[in-house]
Amino acid sequence: MSEGNKEEQAGEEKSSGEIYARKKVVRKVEPNEKLPFTMHLEELRWRLIYCMVTVAVAFAALYGVSDYIFQFIRKPLDMDLVFLAPAEAFFVYLKIAFYMAIVASIPMILYQAWEFIAPGLLESERRYTGAFVVLGTVFFIIGASFCYFVVLPYGLKFLIGFGGEGLKPMISVGNYISFVFKIALAFGVIFEMPIVIVFLAKMGLVTPESLAKKRSYFIVGSFIVSAILTPPDVFTQVIMAVPMLILFELSIIASRFFIHKPESAQEDE
C-alpha cells in the first residue's frame, strides 16, 4: 500500500473516530438534523454503558446492606429458609444487591430511554423529560410495593398451602429471592402502562377510541402475560391480571386529557 493510501485510510479512521466520539453522539439532536443509523446504534451503546455503570455503582453501595434488605424481603414468607449448596448463601447476597441496584437505577434507565427517543419527538414534547422520569419511577415503585404488600403474602400462603399433607415446605433461599424479585420487577414494569399509553396517545399513535375497541383483546392478553410472568396457579395470575385491566382503563381515561385535537375540530369549537 502506498504512503498516500495509508494517509488517506488513517484520515478516514480519524474522521470516523471523531464522528462517533461520545460528546458528538450523546447530545441534544436538533429537530431537523438527520443522523445515520450507525450513529443511533453508537448512541444506544453509550446510553447502555451509562445504565450499566449506574447499576454497578449502586451494586457496590448496596452490597454492604444486603443483609438488612434480605431480612425485609423474607417477611412475607414467615418461615425459615434453607440453602442447598455451600456457596448459595454467599451468592444470595450478591443477587440481592444486583436486583436492588436495578431498582435503584430505574431513574437513570428511564432518563436514558427518554433521551434516546427524544429526537423523534416534537420540540414541545421534549420538555416532559422530568415528568417522564419522576412519574415512571413513582409508578414502578407503586407496582413493586403492591407486589410486596398484597400479592406476595397471599400468593405465598396459597402456594405453600397447596402442598397438602405429607409435603413439608423447605424453600431454598436462592429460589425464594429470585422468585420475589422477578415478580416485583414484573409488577413494576406493568405499572408503567399508563405512562406508556398516554405517551403513545400524545404522539398520535393510538387514540382512546381505538384502545376501547380493542378492550376484549387486551383482557385476553393480560391473562396470557400474567400466566407467563407468574407461577402456574390461577390465584397469582388473577392478582396480576386484574391490576393490568384497571391500569388499562385508567390509561384510556388519562389519554383523553393529553391527546391532541385536530385544528379543524378546535376551530369548530
C-alpha positions in Angstrom: 0.0 0.0 0.0 1.4 3.4 -1.0 2.0 6.1 1.5 -0.8 8.2 0.0 -3.3 5.4 0.5 -2.1 4.9 4.1 -2.5 8.5 4.9 -6.0 8.6 3.3 -7.0 5.4 5.3 -5.6 6.9 8.5 -7.5 10.2 7.8 -10.8 8.2 7.3 -10.3 6.3 10.6 -9.6 9.5 12.4 -12.6 11.2 11.0 -14.7 8.2 11.8 -13.4 8.3 15.4 -14.2 12.0 15.6 -17.8 11.4 14.3 -18.5 8.7 16.8 -16.9 10.4 19.8 -19.0 10.3 22.9 -19.7 14.0 23.0 -20.8 14.1 19.4 -23.1 11.0 19.8 -24.7 11.5 23.2 -26.0 15.1 22.8 -29.2 17.0 22.0 -30.1 16.5 18.4 -31.7 19.3 16.5 -35.3 18.7 15.2 -34.2 19.0 11.5 -30.9 17.1 11.9 -30.7 13.7 10.2 -28.3 11.2 11.6 -27.1 7.8 10.0 -28.4 4.6 11.5 -24.9 3.7 12.8 -24.9 6.9 14.8 -28.1 5.9 16.6 -26.6 2.5 17.4 -23.5 4.2 18.8 -25.7 6.4 20.9 -27.6 3.4 22.1 -24.3 1.8 23.1 -23.2 4.8 25.1 -26.6 5.1 26.9 -26.5 1.3 27.8 -23.0 1.9 29.2 -24.3 4.7 31.4 -27.1 2.4 32.7 -24.6 -0.4 33.4 -22.2 1.9 35.2 -25.1 3.2 37.3 -26.1 -0.3 38.2 -22.5 -1.2 39.1 -22.2 1.8 41.4 -25.5 1.1 43.0 -24.5 -2.6 43.4 -21.2 -1.6 45.2 -23.2 0.7 47.5 -26.0 -1.7 48.3 -23.9 -4.9 48.9 -23.0 -3.7 52.4 -26.6 -3.5 53.4 -27.8 -6.6 51.6 -28.4 -8.5 54.9 -30.9 -5.8 56.0 -32.6 -6.0 52.7 -32.8 -9.8 53.0 -34.5 -9.6 56.4 -37.1 -7.2 54.9 -37.7 -9.4 51.8 -38.2 -12.6 53.8 -41.0 -11.2 55.9 -43.9 -12.2 53.6 -42.9 -15.8 53.8 -42.9 -16.1 57.6 -40.8 -19.3 57.7 -37.1 -20.3 57.8 -35.3 -20.7 54.5 -32.6 -23.2 53.7 -29.6 -23.2 51.3 -28.7 -26.4 49.4 -25.2 -25.6 48.3 -22.2 -24.3 50.3 -21.9 -21.1 48.2 -25.6 -20.5 47.8 -25.9 -18.1 50.8 -23.0 -16.1 49.6 -24.4 -15.7 46.1 -27.8 -14.8 47.5 -26.4 -11.5 48.9 -24.8 -10.8 45.6 -28.2 -11.5 43.9 -30.0 -9.2 46.3 -27.5 -6.3 45.8 -27.8 -6.8 42.0 -31.6 -6.8 41.9 -31.8 -3.8 44.2 -29.2 -2.0 42.1 -31.5 -2.4 39.1 -34.4 -0.9 41.1 -32.2 2.0 42.3 -31.1 2.7 38.8 -34.7 3.0 37.4 -34.5 6.8 37.2 -31.3 6.6 35.1 -32.7 3.9 32.9 -35.8 5.9 32.2 -33.9 9.1 31.6 -31.6 7.4 29.1 -34.6 5.7 27.4 -36.3 9.1 27.1 -33.2 10.8 25.7 -32.7 8.1 23.1 -36.3 8.6 21.7 -36.4 12.3 22.2 -35.0 13.2 18.8 -38.2 11.7 17.3 -40.5 13.9 19.4 -41.8 17.4 18.8 -40.0 20.3 20.5 -43.0 20.9 22.7 -42.9 17.2 23.8 -39.2 17.1 24.7 -39.8 19.2 27.8 -41.5 16.3 29.6 -38.3 14.6 30.4 -38.5 15.3 34.2 -42.2 14.3 34.3 -41.5 11.1 32.5 -38.6 10.1 34.8 -40.4 11.1 38.0 -43.7 9.5 37.2 -42.1 6.4 35.7 -40.1 5.9 38.9 -43.1 6.5 41.1 -45.3 4.1 39.1 -42.6 1.5 39.2 -42.3 1.8 43.0 -46.1 1.6 43.4 -46.1 -1.6 41.3 -43.3 -3.2 43.2 -44.9 -2.2 46.6 -48.2 -3.6 45.5 -46.5 -6.9 44.8 -44.7 -7.0 48.1 -47.6 -5.9 50.4 -50.5 -7.5 48.6 -49.5 -10.2 46.1 -46.7 -12.0 48.0 -48.4 -12.6 51.4 -51.5 -14.1 49.8 -49.7 -15.7 46.9 -47.1 -17.4 49.1 -49.7 -18.6 51.6 -51.8 -20.1 48.7 -48.8 -21.8 47.0 -47.3 -23.3 50.2 -50.7 -24.4 51.5 -51.4 -26.1 48.2 -48.9 -28.8 49.0 -51.3 -30.6 51.4 -50.5 -33.3 53.9 -47.3 -35.3 53.6 -45.4 -32.4 51.9 -43.2 -30.3 54.1 -42.1 -27.0 52.6 -38.4 -26.4 52.5 -37.7 -23.4 50.3 -34.3 -22.6 49.0 -33.2 -19.1 49.8 -31.8 -18.6 46.3 -35.1 -19.7 44.7 -37.1 -17.5 47.0 -35.0 -14.4 46.3 -35.2 -15.0 42.5 -39.0 -15.6 42.8 -39.6 -12.4 44.8 -37.6 -10.0 42.7 -38.8 -11.4 39.3 -42.4 -10.9 40.4 -41.7 -7.5 41.9 -39.9 -6.3 38.8 -42.7 -7.6 36.6 -45.3 -5.7 38.6 -43.1 -2.6 38.5 -42.9 -2.8 34.7 -46.6 -3.5 34.3 -47.5 -0.4 36.4 -45.7 1.7 33.7 -48.6 1.0 31.4 -50.5 4.3 32.0 -47.4 6.4 31.2 -46.6 4.4 28.0 -50.2 4.6 26.7 -50.5 8.3 27.5 -47.2 8.9 25.7 -48.4 6.9 22.6 -51.7 8.8 22.6 -49.9 12.1 22.8 -47.7 11.1 19.8 -50.9 10.2 17.9 -50.0 6.5 17.6 -53.1 5.4 19.5 -56.4 7.0 20.4 -58.8 6.4 23.4 -61.4 5.2 20.9 -59.1 2.6 19.3 -58.0 1.4 22.7 -61.6 1.0 23.9 -62.4 -1.1 20.8 -59.5 -3.5 21.5 -60.5 -4.0 25.1 -61.5 -7.6 24.6 -58.1 -8.4 23.1 -56.4 -6.7 26.0 -58.3 -8.8 28.5 -57.2 -12.0 26.9 -53.6 -10.7 26.5 -53.4 -9.6 30.1 -54.2 -13.1 31.4 -51.7 -14.6 28.9 -49.0 -12.2 30.1 -49.8 -12.8 33.8 -49.6 -16.6 33.1 -46.1 -16.1 31.7 -44.8 -13.8 34.4 -46.4 -15.5 37.4 -46.2 -19.1 38.9 -48.5 -21.6 37.3 -51.5 -21.0 39.6 -54.8 -19.2 39.0 -54.6 -17.1 42.1 -51.4 -15.1 41.3 -52.4 -14.9 37.7 -55.7 -13.2 38.6 -53.9 -10.9 41.1 -51.6 -9.7 38.3 -54.3 -9.6 35.5 -56.8 -7.5 37.5 -54.4 -4.6 38.1 -53.5 -4.7 34.5 -57.1 -4.3 33.4 -57.6 -1.5 35.9 -54.5 0.3 34.7 -55.7 -0.1 31.1 -59.0 1.6 31.9 -57.2 4.4 33.8 -54.8 4.8 30.8 -57.8 5.3 28.4 -59.3 7.9 30.7 -55.9 9.7 31.2 -55.1 9.7 27.5 -58.3 11.7 26.8 -56.8 14.6 28.6 -53.5 14.6 26.8 -54.4 13.7 23.2 -54.1 16.5 20.7 -57.3 17.5 18.9 -57.2 18.3 15.2 -57.0 22.0 14.4 -60.3 21.9 12.5 -62.1 20.4 15.5 -60.7 23.2 17.7 -61.8 25.9 15.3 -65.4 24.4 15.2 -65.5 24.5 19.0 
